[in-house]
Amino acid sequence: MRSFAVLAARPEFTVTAVSCRDDHKGWSEAESQDDYRVVLVRRGRFRRRIAGVPAEVDPTLAYVGLPGEEEHFAHPSGGDVCTAVSLTPALWRVLAGDAARVARSTVYIDSRLDLTHRRVLAAAGAGDLDYALIERLMDLLNRVVEQVVAGPTPGGASPARADHALVAAARAAVGEGHPAATGLLPLAELLGVSPYRLSRAFTRDLGVSLTRYRNRVRVSRALDRLEDGESHLGVLAADLGFADQAHMSRTIREHLGRTPTALRRLLSEPHRGVR
């Protein structure tokens, strides 16, 4: 018996928690999916077989599933809990390239990748799906793709000069409020690069993540509005693209150590500054 809980969803991907309570040593009937997916085990273990080749899947070994593959599963050790990341073919091509050849289906999950997986799950529950979650998810997926795809991928190394120009273009889009800057995926598409490359270039060039930079810009805009006497924090959060007022308050407090209400009061008092 399997149960599913969607943790985050966008048109290009879905992150789902999958719990399986099966306890059978024999192989299941053939199953086939129509998407690309990366499945990582959080607890437990199971067996997966494709093209007659079995693999033991556990927290140290994930797998990549391709559209149309016939899969068989066995659960000789009881149940398990997994994270399944489903990708559209378009997003897979962005990450792996148009002519990607999958050389293997299994992925070794070292301790760093395990931590990245856990951070993806944490970001899925934190509200910022279009930047914070996607930056962490792209880090995870790019490292998976590097293991399974033969040849270079769009997220590969790029010259520092190219990174600098790319970051400048991204900063301009964020600063000008371009419609594509509402999310990392559309911003990367606008700039003609993979989302992982854009994210990595930002950290290399400025020393901060694209998510943090975008939030720094939004916090500045929030300060402008609070300084002008904005009293409707829910409206302010919506205008600035936060998931809700609580998300905005957490972000502002992270950057400035104060709540929006405290900042509004502080900014209305003459001859005082933030210390």
QUIGIHU-V531025 format. One record per helix or strand. SS is the DSSP state (H for helix, E for strand). FROM is the first residue (numbers start at 1). LEN is the number of residues. If there is no record, write none. Layout:
BEGIN
ss=SS from=FROM len=LEN
ss=SS from=FROM len=LEN
END
This chain:
BEGIN
ss=E from=2 len=9
ss=E from=13 len=8
ss=E from=31 len=1
ss=E from=36 len=9
ss=E from=46 len=5
ss=E from=53 len=6
ss=E from=61 len=5
ss=E from=71 len=4
ss=E from=80 len=8
ss=H from=89 len=8
ss=E from=101 len=2
ss=E from=106 len=3
ss=H from=111 len=14
ss=H from=129 len=20
ss=E from=149 len=2
ss=H from=160 len=16
ss=H from=179 len=4
ss=H from=184 len=8
ss=H from=195 len=12
ss=H from=210 len=18
ss=H from=233 len=7
ss=H from=245 len=12
ss=H from=260 len=9
END
